[in-house]
Amino acid sequence: MAKRRILVVDDERNMRTTLADILVDEGFEVSTAESGEKAVKICKHQPFDAVLMDVRMPGIDGIEAFRRIRRQGHEARVIMMSAYSVEHLMEETLEEGVVAFLRKPLDAAQLLELLGKA
Protein backbone atom coordinates (compact mmCIF):
# COMPACT_ATOMS: atom_id res chain seq x y z
CA MET A 1 0.00 0.00 0.00
CA ALA A 2 1.36 3.42 -0.96
CA LYS A 3 2.12 5.93 1.76
CA ARG A 4 -0.23 8.86 1.96
CA ARG A 5 1.41 12.06 0.76
CA ILE A 6 1.18 15.22 2.85
CA LEU A 7 2.33 18.75 2.00
CA VAL A 8 3.14 20.96 5.00
CA VAL A 9 3.07 24.69 4.20
CA ASP A 10 4.29 27.16 6.81
CA ASP A 11 6.65 30.12 6.70
CA GLU A 12 8.11 29.12 10.09
CA ARG A 13 10.88 26.58 9.53
CA ASN A 14 10.56 25.06 13.02
CA MET A 15 6.84 24.40 12.47
CA ARG A 16 7.49 22.77 9.08
CA THR A 17 10.27 20.60 10.49
CA THR A 18 8.34 19.55 13.59
CA LEU A 19 5.21 18.65 11.65
CA ALA A 20 7.21 16.81 9.00
CA ASP A 21 9.05 14.78 11.67
CA ILE A 22 5.79 13.82 13.41
CA LEU A 23 4.13 12.83 10.15
CA VAL A 24 7.10 10.82 8.87
CA ASP A 25 7.17 8.97 12.21
CA GLU A 26 3.48 8.14 11.61
CA GLY A 27 4.26 6.67 8.19
CA PHE A 28 3.33 9.55 5.88
CA GLU A 29 5.42 10.73 2.94
CA VAL A 30 5.95 14.44 3.58
CA SER A 31 6.98 17.41 1.44
CA THR A 32 7.27 20.97 2.73
CA ALA A 33 6.90 24.49 1.36
CA GLU A 34 7.78 27.77 3.03
CA SER A 35 5.24 29.90 1.16
CA GLY A 36 1.87 29.83 -0.51
CA GLU A 37 3.49 30.47 -3.87
CA LYS A 38 5.77 27.47 -3.49
CA ALA A 39 2.85 25.28 -2.38
CA VAL A 40 0.90 26.20 -5.52
CA LYS A 41 3.93 25.34 -7.71
CA ILE A 42 4.53 22.02 -5.96
CA CYS A 43 0.86 21.03 -6.24
CA LYS A 44 1.00 21.73 -9.99
CA HIS A 45 3.43 18.83 -10.38
CA GLN A 46 2.71 16.44 -7.52
CA PRO A 47 -0.49 14.95 -6.12
CA PHE A 48 -1.06 15.02 -2.35
CA ASP A 49 -3.65 13.34 -0.18
CA ALA A 50 -3.68 16.28 2.22
CA VAL A 51 -2.21 19.77 2.59
CA LEU A 52 -1.58 21.38 5.98
CA MET A 53 -1.59 25.11 5.27
CA ASP A 54 -0.74 28.01 7.54
CA VAL A 55 -3.17 30.90 7.09
CA ARG A 56 -0.79 33.83 7.61
CA MET A 57 2.31 33.85 5.42
CA PRO A 58 4.21 36.52 3.48
CA GLY A 59 3.21 36.81 -0.17
CA ILE A 60 -0.01 34.98 -0.91
CA ASP A 61 -1.62 33.79 2.31
CA GLY A 62 -2.84 30.26 2.95
CA ILE A 63 -6.42 31.06 1.92
CA GLU A 64 -5.36 32.36 -1.49
CA ALA A 65 -2.92 29.46 -1.94
CA PHE A 66 -5.75 27.02 -1.14
CA ARG A 67 -7.97 28.70 -3.73
CA ARG A 68 -5.26 28.60 -6.40
CA ILE A 69 -4.57 24.93 -5.70
CA ARG A 70 -8.30 24.19 -6.06
CA ARG A 71 -8.44 26.09 -9.36
CA GLN A 72 -5.70 23.77 -10.63
CA GLY A 73 -8.10 20.89 -10.02
CA HIS A 74 -6.15 19.50 -7.08
CA GLU A 75 -8.27 17.16 -4.95
CA ALA A 76 -6.17 17.14 -1.75
CA ARG A 77 -7.95 17.60 1.54
CA VAL A 78 -6.81 20.93 3.00
CA ILE A 79 -6.44 21.60 6.71
CA MET A 80 -5.74 25.21 7.63
CA MET A 81 -3.60 26.14 10.64
CA SER A 82 -3.40 29.45 12.46
CA ALA A 83 -2.20 30.98 15.70
CA TYR A 84 -4.55 33.91 15.04
CA SER A 85 -8.30 34.38 15.16
CA VAL A 86 -9.73 33.32 11.80
CA GLU A 87 -13.42 32.93 12.59
CA HIS A 88 -14.32 35.39 9.85
CA LEU A 89 -12.67 33.09 7.27
CA MET A 90 -13.77 29.74 8.61
CA GLU A 91 -17.33 29.47 7.33
CA GLU A 92 -16.48 30.77 3.86
CA THR A 93 -13.52 28.48 3.31
CA LEU A 94 -15.20 25.44 4.85
CA GLU A 95 -17.90 25.91 2.21
CA GLU A 96 -15.13 26.03 -0.41
CA GLY A 97 -13.70 22.70 0.70
CA VAL A 98 -11.32 23.26 3.61
CA VAL A 99 -11.62 20.21 5.88
CA ALA A 100 -10.78 21.92 9.19
CA PHE A 101 -9.14 24.86 10.92
CA LEU A 102 -6.65 23.97 13.64
CA ARG A 103 -5.29 26.41 16.17
CA LYS A 104 -1.56 26.61 16.84
CA PRO A 105 0.01 25.16 18.84
CA LEU A 106 -1.43 22.07 17.17
CA ASP A 107 -2.83 19.10 18.99
CA ALA A 108 -0.91 16.24 17.32
CA ALA A 109 -3.60 13.66 18.16
CA GLN A 110 -6.32 15.83 16.59
CA LEU A 111 -4.19 16.39 13.50
CA LEU A 112 -3.45 12.69 13.08
CA GLU A 113 -7.16 11.88 13.49
CA LEU A 114 -8.03 14.35 10.72
CA LEU A 115 -5.31 12.96 8.47
CA GLY A 116 -6.54 9.44 9.12
CA LYS A 117 -9.77 10.51 7.44
CA ALA A 118 -7.93 12.01 4.46
PyMOL commands that set and color helices and strands:
alter all, ss='L'
color gray80, all
select helices_A, chain A and resi 13-25+36-45+62-71+87-96+108-116
alter helices_A, ss='H'
color red, helices_A
select strands_A, chain A and resi 5-9+29-33+50-54+77-82+98-103
alter strands_A, ss='S'
color yellow, strands_A
deselect
rebuild
show_as cartoon
